Amino acid sequence: MKTAHLSLGSNLGNRLGYLQKAVDLLDKHPDIKICKISSIYETVAWGLKEQDDFYNLVLEIKTTLPPKDLLQICQKIESELERTRDIHWGPRTIDIDILLYEKIEMEEECLTIPHKYLLERPFVTIPLAEITADLIVKGCNISLIAKTHKKMNEKCLKLPYEIKNNSLSSKNT
């Protein structure tokens, strides 16, 4: 099985509920096994700023699917969860991006791996570093990039919720 990392985000409706449903649907797929789930973070919108804040998390998965087939599954789940693509970088019930897939580098119209904005987005680097601290992407240590994003005071608040054993719960603080 191959290792991939996915970013999930939601800023419409029941954000926690959409994240949970997306994790459930990914986990139920016979060719996908969820290995690690980051904490859930609340972050400001990226790109189009005039919208509600997002809840984000990152998954590490194992899969037998090639990258383009994995993308199709992610997009099918987005559709099932009523994702619409009316406005570029606009509000959405769920967004599932493939961040990394093994050490593959590809750039095609439908899919770029590593994700072309991966190193620029605190809502990706911070949860990704949480579950894969020693990861190097495009020659950069993901933990150092995440620390830089934290120092820039970008809003990326860890929420008191977690998805463990694919079930949403409040963290004991």
Contacts in CASP RR format, 6 or more apart in sequence:
PFRMAT RR
TARGET T0000
AUTHOR 0000-0000-0000
METHOD contacts of the structure
MODEL  1
MKTAHLSLGSNLGNRLGYLQKAVDLLDKHPDIKICKISSIYETVAWGLKE
QDDFYNLVLEIKTTLPPKDLLQICQKIESELERTRDIHWGPRTIDIDILL
YEKIEMEEECLTIPHKYLLERPFVTIPLAEITADLIVKGCNISLIAKTHK
KMNEKCLKLPYEIKNNSLSSKNT
1 33 0 8 1.000
1 62 0 8 1.000
1 63 0 8 1.000
1 64 0 8 1.000
2 62 0 8 1.000
2 63 0 8 1.000
2 64 0 8 1.000
2 101 0 8 1.000
2 102 0 8 1.000
3 35 0 8 1.000
3 60 0 8 1.000
3 61 0 8 1.000
3 62 0 8 1.000
3 100 0 8 1.000
3 101 0 8 1.000
3 102 0 8 1.000
4 60 0 8 1.000
4 61 0 8 1.000
4 62 0 8 1.000
4 63 0 8 1.000
4 67 0 8 1.000
4 70 0 8 1.000
4 98 0 8 1.000
4 99 0 8 1.000
4 100 0 8 1.000
4 101 0 8 1.000
4 102 0 8 1.000
5 58 0 8 1.000
5 59 0 8 1.000
5 60 0 8 1.000
5 61 0 8 1.000
5 98 0 8 1.000
5 99 0 8 1.000
5 100 0 8 1.000
5 101 0 8 1.000
5 128 0 8 1.000
5 132 0 8 1.000
6 26 0 8 1.000
6 58 0 8 1.000
6 59 0 8 1.000
6 61 0 8 1.000
6 74 0 8 1.000
6 96 0 8 1.000
6 97 0 8 1.000
6 98 0 8 1.000
6 99 0 8 1.000
7 56 0 8 1.000
7 57 0 8 1.000
7 58 0 8 1.000
7 95 0 8 1.000
7 96 0 8 1.000
7 97 0 8 1.000
7 99 0 8 1.000
7 115 0 8 1.000
7 123 0 8 1.000
7 124 0 8 1.000
7 127 0 8 1.000
7 128 0 8 1.000
8 19 0 8 1.000
8 22 0 8 1.000
8 23 0 8 1.000
8 56 0 8 1.000
8 57 0 8 1.000
8 58 0 8 1.000
8 59 0 8 1.000
8 94 0 8 1.000
8 95 0 8 1.000
8 96 0 8 1.000
9 15 0 8 1.000
9 18 0 8 1.000
9 19 0 8 1.000
9 54 0 8 1.000
9 55 0 8 1.000
9 56 0 8 1.000
9 57 0 8 1.000
9 92 0 8 1.000
9 94 0 8 1.000
9 95 0 8 1.000
9 96 0 8 1.000
9 123 0 8 1.000
10 16 0 8 1.000
10 17 0 8 1.000
10 18 0 8 1.000
10 19 0 8 1.000
10 22 0 8 1.000
10 54 0 8 1.000
10 55 0 8 1.000
10 92 0 8 1.000
10 93 0 8 1.000
10 94 0 8 1.000
10 95 0 8 1.000
11 45 0 8 1.000
11 51 0 8 1.000
11 52 0 8 1.000
11 53 0 8 1.000
11 54 0 8 1.000
11 55 0 8 1.000
11 91 0 8 1.000
11 92 0 8 1.000
12 18 0 8 1.000
12 52 0 8 1.000
12 91 0 8 1.000
12 92 0 8 1.000
12 93 0 8 1.000
13 93 0 8 1.000
15 54 0 8 1.000
15 55 0 8 1.000
16 40 0 8 1.000
16 55 0 8 1.000
16 161 0 8 1.000
16 168 0 8 1.000
17 168 0 8 1.000
18 81 0 8 1.000
18 93 0 8 1.000
18 94 0 8 1.000
19 40 0 8 1.000
19 55 0 8 1.000
19 57 0 8 1.000
19 94 0 8 1.000
19 163 0 8 1.000
19 168 0 8 1.000
20 163 0 8 1.000
20 167 0 8 1.000
20 168 0 8 1.000
21 81 0 8 1.000
21 94 0 8 1.000
22 77 0 8 1.000
22 78 0 8 1.000
22 81 0 8 1.000
22 94 0 8 1.000
22 96 0 8 1.000
23 34 0 8 1.000
23 37 0 8 1.000
23 59 0 8 1.000
23 163 0 8 1.000
23 166 0 8 1.000
24 166 0 8 1.000
25 77 0 8 1.000
25 80 0 8 1.000
25 81 0 8 1.000
26 32 0 8 1.000
26 34 0 8 1.000
26 59 0 8 1.000
26 61 0 8 1.000
26 73 0 8 1.000
26 74 0 8 1.000
26 77 0 8 1.000
26 96 0 8 1.000
27 33 0 8 1.000
27 34 0 8 1.000
27 166 0 8 1.000
29 73 0 8 1.000
31 63 0 8 1.000
31 64 0 8 1.000
31 65 0 8 1.000
31 73 0 8 1.000
32 61 0 8 1.000
32 62 0 8 1.000
32 63 0 8 1.000
32 65 0 8 1.000
32 70 0 8 1.000
32 73 0 8 1.000
33 61 0 8 1.000
33 62 0 8 1.000
33 63 0 8 1.000
34 59 0 8 1.000
34 60 0 8 1.000
34 61 0 8 1.000
34 166 0 8 1.000
35 59 0 8 1.000
35 60 0 8 1.000
35 61 0 8 1.000
35 62 0 8 1.000
36 59 0 8 1.000
36 60 0 8 1.000
36 131 0 8 1.000
36 132 0 8 1.000
37 57 0 8 1.000
37 58 0 8 1.000
37 59 0 8 1.000
37 131 0 8 1.000
37 162 0 8 1.000
37 163 0 8 1.000
37 164 0 8 1.000
38 57 0 8 1.000
38 58 0 8 1.000
38 59 0 8 1.000
38 127 0 8 1.000
38 128 0 8 1.000
38 130 0 8 1.000
38 131 0 8 1.000
39 57 0 8 1.000
39 127 0 8 1.000
39 130 0 8 1.000
39 158 0 8 1.000
39 159 0 8 1.000
39 162 0 8 1.000
40 55 0 8 1.000
40 56 0 8 1.000
40 57 0 8 1.000
40 158 0 8 1.000
40 159 0 8 1.000
40 161 0 8 1.000
40 162 0 8 1.000
40 163 0 8 1.000
41 55 0 8 1.000
41 56 0 8 1.000
41 57 0 8 1.000
41 123 0 8 1.000
41 126 0 8 1.000
41 127 0 8 1.000
41 156 0 8 1.000
41 157 0 8 1.000
41 158 0 8 1.000
41 159 0 8 1.000
42 53 0 8 1.000
42 54 0 8 1.000
42 55 0 8 1.000
42 56 0 8 1.000
42 155 0 8 1.000
42 156 0 8 1.000
42 157 0 8 1.000
42 159 0 8 1.000
43 53 0 8 1.000
43 54 0 8 1.000
43 55 0 8 1.000
43 56 0 8 1.000
43 122 0 8 1.000
43 123 0 8 1.000
43 154 0 8 1.000
43 155 0 8 1.000
43 156 0 8 1.000
43 157 0 8 1.000
44 53 0 8 1.000
44 54 0 8 1.000
44 154 0 8 1.000
44 155 0 8 1.000
45 51 0 8 1.000
45 52 0 8 1.000
45 53 0 8 1.000
45 54 0 8 1.000
45 89 0 8 1.000
45 90 0 8 1.000
46 89 0 8 1.000
46 117 0 8 1.000
46 121 0 8 1.000
46 123 0 8 1.000
47 89 0 8 1.000
48 87 0 8 1.000
48 88 0 8 1.000
48 89 0 8 1.000
48 90 0 8 1.000
51 90 0 8 1.000
51 91 0 8 1.000
52 91 0 8 1.000
53 155 0 8 1.000
54 123 0 8 1.000
55 159 0 8 1.000
56 123 0 8 1.000
56 124 0 8 1.000
56 127 0 8 1.000
57 127 0 8 1.000
57 163 0 8 1.000
58 99 0 8 1.000
58 124 0 8 1.000
58 127 0 8 1.000
58 128 0 8 1.000
58 130 0 8 1.000
58 131 0 8 1.000
60 131 0 8 1.000
60 132 0 8 1.000
63 70 0 8 1.000
65 73 0 8 1.000
67 98 0 8 1.000
67 101 0 8 1.000
67 104 0 8 1.000
67 106 0 8 1.000
67 111 0 8 1.000
67 113 0 8 1.000
68 110 0 8 1.000
68 111 0 8 1.000
70 98 0 8 1.000
70 101 0 8 1.000
71 98 0 8 1.000
71 110 0 8 1.000
71 111 0 8 1.000
74 96 0 8 1.000
74 97 0 8 1.000
74 98 0 8 1.000
75 96 0 8 1.000
77 94 0 8 1.000
77 96 0 8 1.000
78 92 0 8 1.000
78 93 0 8 1.000
78 94 0 8 1.000
78 95 0 8 1.000
78 96 0 8 1.000
81 93 0 8 1.000
81 94 0 8 1.000
82 93 0 8 1.000
83 92 0 8 1.000
83 93 0 8 1.000
83 94 0 8 1.000
83 95 0 8 1.000
84 92 0 8 1.000
97 115 0 8 1.000
98 111 0 8 1.000
98 113 0 8 1.000
98 115 0 8 1.000
99 113 0 8 1.000
99 114 0 8 1.000
99 115 0 8 1.000
99 118 0 8 1.000
99 124 0 8 1.000
99 128 0 8 1.000
100 113 0 8 1.000
100 114 0 8 1.000
100 115 0 8 1.000
100 118 0 8 1.000
100 135 0 8 1.000
100 137 0 8 1.000
101 113 0 8 1.000
104 113 0 8 1.000
105 113 0 8 1.000
105 114 0 8 1.000
106 112 0 8 1.000
106 113 0 8 1.000
107 116 0 8 1.000
114 137 0 8 1.000
114 138 0 8 1.000
115 124 0 8 1.000
117 124 0 8 1.000
118 124 0 8 1.000
118 125 0 8 1.000
118 128 0 8 1.000
118 137 0 8 1.000
119 125 0 8 1.000
119 137 0 8 1.000
119 138 0 8 1.000
119 140 0 8 1.000
119 145 0 8 1.000
122 146 0 8 1.000
122 149 0 8 1.000
122 150 0 8 1.000
122 152 0 8 1.000
122 154 0 8 1.000
122 156 0 8 1.000
123 156 0 8 1.000
125 142 0 8 1.000
125 145 0 8 1.000
125 146 0 8 1.000
125 149 0 8 1.000
126 146 0 8 1.000
126 149 0 8 1.000
126 150 0 8 1.000
126 156 0 8 1.000
128 135 0 8 1.000
128 142 0 8 1.000
128 146 0 8 1.000
129 135 0 8 1.000
129 142 0 8 1.000
129 143 0 8 1.000
129 145 0 8 1.000
129 146 0 8 1.000
129 147 0 8 1.000
130 146 0 8 1.000
132 142 0 8 1.000
133 142 0 8 1.000
133 143 0 8 1.000
134 141 0 8 1.000
134 143 0 8 1.000
135 141 0 8 1.000
135 142 0 8 1.000
135 143 0 8 1.000
136 142 0 8 1.000
149 156 0 8 1.000
150 156 0 8 1.000
160 170 0 8 1.000
160 171 0 8 1.000
160 173 0 8 1.000
161 168 0 8 1.000
161 169 0 8 1.000
161 170 0 8 1.000
161 171 0 8 1.000
162 168 0 8 1.000
162 169 0 8 1.000
162 171 0 8 1.000
163 169 0 8 1.000
END
